[in-house]
């Protein structure tokens, strides 16, 4: 297993992505059991939840994943803790800087959160990249996750790679949000991103066509290291 995992980062986002089905209302007991399980499975990064800007209707703690909540959990020191921010929350009337300052009031050396990933549609990239630089300056590790990559044009995917190459993000993710990508799509998208971007690549797949694992493994063959 150690040989297979060399240079590979395994990220698990079960609570963050699964929260759409239960309003992110996982009990602390279940989360602590989950943390033990992912540690045993040699997962490197746990994305515990979102940090939503607004609360409309009831949502559980993994919708906001506050520092206080994270500190209340029993987390192994070997696990990197991450949260996700929706790009849409950076594109409101208050502006991206007010939003990100509200979501991350503390510098990285005083918070249990290590990694922040931005989930963006293409039109949200400028604000997300500005917020990413703000977080990097405060010591956070930052990733960018472009959603619905299969719906983007070749020019848009190349532009994403170019913008990422000019930023300070640690990893560039692309997401098969609708689970519609084939193996050929995975190879094509990585090739387009690599025209400009030479940093770490990640992939997030969905299993609508039962190709999630196959696409992930093919992305690894093509050089993706965050899975």
C-alpha atoms as one frame of an Amber mdcrd trajectory, in Angstrom:
protein
   0.000   0.000   0.000   2.779   2.454   0.823   4.369   1.854  -2.586   1.024
   2.397  -4.330   0.407   5.599  -2.390   3.783   7.152  -3.077   3.209  10.782
  -4.053  -0.576  10.253  -3.954  -2.880  12.303  -1.710  -6.172  10.610  -0.858
  -8.937  13.080   0.026 -12.228  11.915   1.505 -15.229  14.259   1.397 -17.985
  11.897   2.543 -19.383  14.292   5.146 -19.130  17.360   2.939 -20.653  15.834
  -0.207 -22.949  13.436   1.622 -24.422  16.295   3.610 -26.723  17.183   0.738
 -28.858  14.219   1.830 -29.222  15.081   5.534 -28.566  18.855   5.714 -25.027
  18.147   6.985 -26.480  17.018  10.304 -24.029  14.294  11.352 -23.678  13.538
  15.049 -20.297  14.078  16.744 -20.270  10.385  17.660 -20.659   9.322  14.028
 -18.038  11.820  12.868 -15.512  10.537  15.401 -16.144   6.950  14.270 -15.690
   8.095  10.682 -12.376   9.801  11.551 -11.062   6.546  13.008 -12.137   4.677
   9.861 -10.542   7.061   7.357  -7.338   7.065   9.376  -7.281   3.254   9.216
  -7.885   3.458   5.459  -4.761   5.655   5.075  -6.708   8.684   3.902  -4.543
  11.813   3.980  -7.066  14.667   3.875 -10.549  14.789   5.384 -12.859  17.478
   4.050 -15.221  17.687   7.007 -17.773  19.980   5.429 -18.590  23.300   3.856
 -18.275  26.821   5.172 -21.478  28.361   3.933 -21.874  32.104   4.120 -25.616
  32.033   4.823 -27.926  29.783   6.780 -31.338  29.471   5.141 -33.284  26.747
   6.895 -31.834  24.188   9.276 -28.339  22.883   8.569 -26.090  20.745  10.727
 -22.548  21.538  11.874 -20.826  20.168   8.747 -22.492  22.916   6.708 -20.371
  25.494   8.511 -17.481  23.441   9.961 -16.437  26.169  12.352 -13.108  26.104
  14.123 -14.950  25.563  17.406 -16.731  22.510  16.018 -13.543  21.031  14.535
 -11.742  21.462  17.857 -14.490  19.454  19.572 -13.708  16.358  17.490 -11.181
  13.606  18.162  -8.871  14.069  15.173  -5.591  12.229  14.622  -2.625  14.532
  14.205  -1.810  12.620  10.992  -4.998  13.773   9.254  -5.112  17.000   7.290
  -8.422  18.769   7.850 -10.086  20.620   5.024 -13.270  22.573   4.318 -14.897
  23.653   1.085 -16.229  27.083   0.099 -18.686  27.557  -2.748 -17.572  30.072
  -5.333 -21.103  31.488  -5.371 -20.576  32.773  -1.818 -17.752  34.948  -3.139
 -19.924  36.518  -5.839 -22.557  38.287  -3.744 -23.148  41.992  -3.275 -20.800
  42.132  -0.250 -17.793  41.171  -2.409 -15.310  38.331  -2.159 -13.030  39.936
   0.440 -15.728  40.633   3.013 -17.038  37.100   2.463 -13.698  35.362   2.901
 -12.767  37.484   5.914 -16.062  36.475   7.522 -15.555  32.787   6.755 -11.907
  32.685   7.884 -11.406  35.259  10.624  -8.311  33.509  11.994  -4.878  32.987
  10.390  -3.901  29.400   9.674  -1.603  29.062  12.701  -4.534  29.508  15.103
  -7.112  27.259  13.413  -7.462  23.440  13.107  -8.319  23.810   9.392  -5.335
  23.225   7.114  -6.793  23.135   3.604  -9.506  25.177   1.887 -10.922  24.108
  -1.464 -13.048  26.399  -3.610 -15.793  24.755  -5.675 -16.345  27.026  -8.676
 -18.197  27.382 -11.884 -16.141  28.971 -14.614 -17.606  32.473 -14.176 -16.735
  32.398 -10.455 -13.021  31.806 -11.013 -11.782  35.423 -10.761 -13.266  35.937
  -7.295 -12.204  32.486  -6.146  -8.628  33.036  -7.247  -8.513  36.396  -5.460
  -9.841  34.769  -2.284  -7.337  31.945  -2.702  -4.428  34.379  -2.755  -5.813
  36.062   0.380  -5.890  32.721   2.190  -2.424  31.691   1.005  -1.072  34.966
   2.368  -2.566  33.982   5.736  -0.873  30.587   5.679  -3.643  28.308   4.435
  -3.195  25.543   1.912  -5.633  26.145  -0.938  -7.090  24.116  -3.764  -9.384
  25.031  -6.634 -12.086  22.652  -7.820 -13.754  23.458 -11.165 -17.232  21.941
 -11.258 -19.000  20.419 -14.264 -15.764  20.186 -16.228 -17.414  18.020 -18.897
 -19.605  20.979 -19.895 -16.720  23.401 -20.413 -15.319  24.246 -23.825 -11.728
  23.546 -24.809 -10.953  27.256 -24.581 -12.413  27.441 -21.062 -10.432  24.447
 -19.825  -7.227  25.886 -21.263  -8.029  29.249 -19.642  -8.509  27.480 -16.299
  -5.059  25.936 -16.610  -3.543  29.293 -17.480  -5.191  31.091 -14.563  -4.172
  28.329 -12.153  -0.574  28.502 -13.358  -0.478  32.175 -12.408  -1.900  31.591
  -8.917  -0.518  30.298  -5.616  -2.949  27.388  -5.217  -1.513  24.054  -4.144
  -3.728  21.822  -6.263  -6.081  22.205  -9.217  -9.059  19.847  -9.133 -11.593
  19.132 -11.830 -14.951  17.609 -10.969 -17.133  15.299 -13.022 -20.137  16.790
 -11.238 -22.756  14.985 -13.320 -20.921  11.679 -13.545 -20.919  11.892 -17.343
 -17.205  11.677 -18.139 -15.635   8.817 -20.046 -12.007   7.730 -19.783 -11.276
   9.584 -23.013 -12.740  12.739 -21.464 -10.432  12.375 -18.471  -7.370  12.065
 -20.695  -8.476  15.010 -22.850  -9.133  17.337 -19.928  -5.830  16.595 -18.238
  -4.048  17.211 -21.529  -5.750  20.592 -21.909  -4.973  21.638 -18.344  -1.351
  20.615 -18.783  -0.925  23.007 -21.695  -0.381  25.737 -19.079  -0.581  24.253
 -15.584   2.264  22.061 -14.306   1.328  21.838 -10.609  -0.506  19.053  -8.767
  -3.788  17.939 -10.331  -6.763  16.367  -8.594  -9.951  14.677  -9.754 -13.386
  14.364  -8.130 -15.682  11.842  -9.804 -19.311  10.777  -9.493 -20.509   7.267
 -10.296 -23.618   7.826 -12.433 -22.189   5.703 -15.267 -20.218   3.407 -12.935
 -16.994   5.023 -14.165 -15.956   6.957 -11.045 -13.212   4.549 -10.008 -12.054
   3.934 -13.582 -11.811   7.672 -14.252  -9.932   8.220 -11.003  -7.400   5.501
 -11.781  -6.990   6.753 -15.349  -6.401  10.266 -14.040  -3.695   8.847 -11.780
  -2.027   7.213 -14.789  -2.173  10.582 -16.550  -0.451  12.289 -13.614  -3.185
  13.367 -11.183  -1.918  12.980  -7.615  -4.892  14.155  -5.530  -7.623  11.523
  -5.711
